[in-house]
Amino acid sequence: MTSNTEVNIHIEPQAALRELETLFLSADGDGSGAINNTELGVVMHRFYRANNHERHTVAVQNEVDQVLSTHSKKEDGTLDFCEFVELFCKDSGFKMRLSTKTKTAMLELSKKQETARLKDPGSAAARRQRWLAIQEMKSPASGLVKCDILESTRQDEPDWRTSAEPEVVARLEELERGFQDADSNGNGSLDMQELATVLKLQYRNEKVARSMTQVTKEVAAAMSVYDKDKNGSLDFREYVEMFCISEEFKFKMTQEMKQQVLELLQIKTHAENEYEEKNEWR
C-alpha cells in the first residue's frame, strides 16, 4: 500500500510494462516464456529484500504456491507474462510504486501486446533475442535484473541499530536469526517444538549440557508465562522477553546484556510501529 506521504513513480505504462517484462525475462531461466514456482520464488525474495522485509523461505514458498493457484491458468502451474503482470498489478500483496491508473493501463496494454504477438510470426524470435540479451545483464547476486518499480521508497525508515552498542545490536540480531530459522512454517511465531529446537541449539552453541527433555520442560514452564495471548506460540517480541527474563533458562548472557537487549527490542518495536503507522501503504 502507498502512504499519503509517499510519492509514486511517474512513469508511462509502456515504460513500466517494459521494465516488468525485463524482470520476467530475467527470472525465466530456461527461456520457456513462462516462470515456474522456483523462478517466481526468486522474484518474490527479491521483492521483499528490495522493500526491507525479511521473509522465511518456507513462508515465501507458501505464498508462491498460493499465488500460482490464483493467477496461473495453465495445468503446469506456471505464469506467462500476462499472468505475471496481473499478479503484480492486481494482487494486494505486491505493492509497486505505481498509481492504480498506471497499473490498470499496464494490464490493458499487456493484453493488447499479447494479442499482437500471437499474430506476428516473427515475435517468438524477437523475444528470444531479448531474453538472451537480458540473461547477460543479470546480477550474479540476485540472479535478476534491477527493477526500479519494485524497489523500496522507504528511505526514511528509522535505523534502530544506532540506539545501542554494536554488541547489543549483534545479540538482538542473533536472536532474530535464530527465531527465523526455527520458524519452520514461516508464520511469524514459534510453537513448543520449534522453541525447544532453537533453545536446544542455543545451549549447544554455548557448550551447555542440556537434554531435549530438560529443554522441553523449561519451554513449557516459560510458555505459560510469556505466551500472553495463549495461542500456544510466541511471536518474536515474546520470544526475546522469554529468553532475557525467564529464570527457567540457564544461558550465559549477562543480566546487563539481557536488559540492554530488551531495551533495544522496545526501541526497535516502537520505531517500526511508528514508521508503519506513518507510512501505511494503501
N, C-alpha and C positions, 0 to 999 in steps of 0.2 A: 504494500500500500504506500502511497505517496503522501508525504506530510504537507501541511499547509505552508510550511516554510521551505519545503524542498522544491526546486525548480526542475521540471522535466527537461530532457534534452530536446532542443529544437532541431528536428531532422525530418526531411521529407520521407514519406512512406517508402518510396522506391529505394532510397539510400539505406533505411533501416532494414528493409527486406533483404537487400543485398548483403548487409552485414550479418544478418541471421543466417542467410544461405551459406556464407563463408564459414560460420561456426558449424553448421550442419555438415558441410562437406569435409571439414577437418575432423569431425567426430566419426564420419563414415569411413572406418578404417580399411574396408575392402572395396570401396568404390561401387557398392551394390545399388546405391540410390536410396537406401533405407538404413536406419540405425536400429540396432538390437538393444537388449536390456543392458548389456555391459557397456556399450558405447554411450547410451543415454546416462548411465551411472557416472561416467567420466564428466559429462556435461553438467550434471547436477552437482557433483562435488565442486566443479569449477565455479558454478553459480553461487554456492554457499560460501566458498572461500572469498570470492570477489565481494560479497556483501557482509563479510565479517561474522559469519555464522559457523559454528562448529557443529558438525553432524556426524554421528556414529555411522560407520559403513553399513551396518545392518539396517539402521533407520533409513538411510538413503536407498538401499536396495528395496525396502518395503515400499517406499514412495515410488520408485521406478516401476515396480510391479503394478501398483495402483494406477499410475499414470498411463501405462501401456494398456491396461484393461479398459480405461476410459476413452483414450484417444486413438488407439490403433483399430483400424477397420479390417485388418488382414489376419488370416488364420495363423501366420507365423509370429504374430505379436510384435512386428516391427513398425517403425514410423517412417512414412515417406515425408518429403519436405513440407507438403501442405498440412499434414497432421502435426508436424513439428512446429510450424508457425501457429497453428491452432492451440497447441499446448502452451506456448509462451504468451500468446495474446489473450487467451480465454481462461486458463487455469489460474485460480486465485492464489495458488502457492508460489507463482513466479511473478515477481514484481519488477518489470522492466521500467526503465526511466523514460517512458513514453506516455503521451496522453492517450486517453481512451479513443479519441478521434483518429489518432495516428494508427493505433492498433487495429481499429475497425477497417481502416483503409488498407492496411497490410494484409489482412485476411482476404479482402475482396481482390486485391492485386495478385496475391499468390494463386488464387483460384483461376484468375484470368490467364496468368502466365503458364499455369499447368495445362490449361486447355489449349493454348497456343503451342506449347511444347509438344503435346501429343500429336498435333497436326503437322509439325515440322520434322521431316525425316532426318535433318542434319543436327537436331538438337542433342541427341544422345552423344555424338562425337564431341560436340562443343562442351557439353557438361563434363565429359571425361577429361578433356584437356584442362578445364578449370579445376577439376578435382586433383589432377596430377600437380598442377601449379601450387595449389593450397597445401598439399602434403609436404611440399618443400618449405613452406612457411611456418609449420607447426613448431611450437615451443617444446624443447626436449623435456622440460619440467612438467608441463601440464598435458602435453600431447594434443593441444588445441591451439587455435589462433586467438589473438586478443579480440574481444568483443565489447566495445565501449558501452553499448546499450544495456549490458548486464553488469557493468562494473558498479562498485559502490559509490553512492553520493554521500556517504556518512563520514565525511572528512572531519567533522567537528565532534566526533564521538569522543567522550572523555577517556583519558588514559588513567585508569585507577592504579596502574602499576607504579606511578610516580609518587604515590601516597605512602610508600613503605620502603624499608631497606630491601636490597636485592635478594637477600637470603629469605626474607619473609615472602616476597613475591614468588620465589622459586618453590617454596614449600606449598603455597596455595595452588600453584600451577601443577605441582606434582600430584597433589590430592585430586585435582580436576582430571588429570590424565588417567589416573588410576580408576576414578569413577567412570569415565567414559569407556575405558577398556572393559570394565566389569559389566557395563550396561549391555548385556548380550542381545537384547531385543530392541535396543535403541529408543526406549520410550521415555528416557529422561529421569528414570528412577531405578533404585536397586531393591530387589526383593531379598528375602532372608538368605537364599542360596548365593545370590550374587554378592551380597555383603560379606558372607562368610568366606567366599573365594578371594575377594580383594584384600580382606583383612588378614587372611592366612598368608597371602603373598607379602603383605607389609611386614609381618613377623619374620618371614623367611629372609626378606631383604635386610632386616635389622639383626639377623642371626639370633633370633629368639626362638627357643624351642616351644612349640605350641601345637597340640594335636588339633585336627579338624573338629573333634568332639568338643574340646575346650573352647575353640573359637566360636562354634555354633551356639554354645551356652552363653557366651559373652554377648553375641549378637542378639539372641533372644531377649536377654535382660535389658540391653541397651535400646532395642526396638520399642519395648513397652514404654520407654520414656520419651524417645526422640521422634517416634512416628506420630507426629502431632495430629494429623488428620485421620489416623487409624485406618489407613488403606493398605497396610501390610507391606509398605515400601518406603524408602527415604529418597527425597529429592536431594540435589547437591547441597543446598544450604543445611538441611537436616543432617546429611552425612558428615559435613565438616564439623558441625556442632557436636555430633556424637563422638567423632574422632578426638576432638580437642577437650571436651568437657567430661565425657563419661569416665568414671573410675573403673569400669569393667575391663578396659584395655590397658595393657602394660607396654605402651610404646615409649621409645627413647626421646621423643621430642620434649624439650624442657617446658615448664609451665609458662615461662616468659614468652617462648616462641609460640606456644599454643594461643596465648592471649593476643599476641600480635597478629597471628593468622586470623583469629576471629574478628578482630577489629578491621583488618583488611577486607575480609569477606563482607562485612557490613558496608564498608565504603564501596566495594565493587557492586554489591547488590543495589545499593541506593543510586549509584551513578548510572547503572544500566537501566533501572526502572525509570529514573528521571529522564533519561535520554529517550527511551521508548515512548513515554507519555508526550514528550515534546515533539518527537518526530514520528508519530504513529503514521505508518504508511497506509494509504487508503486506495 
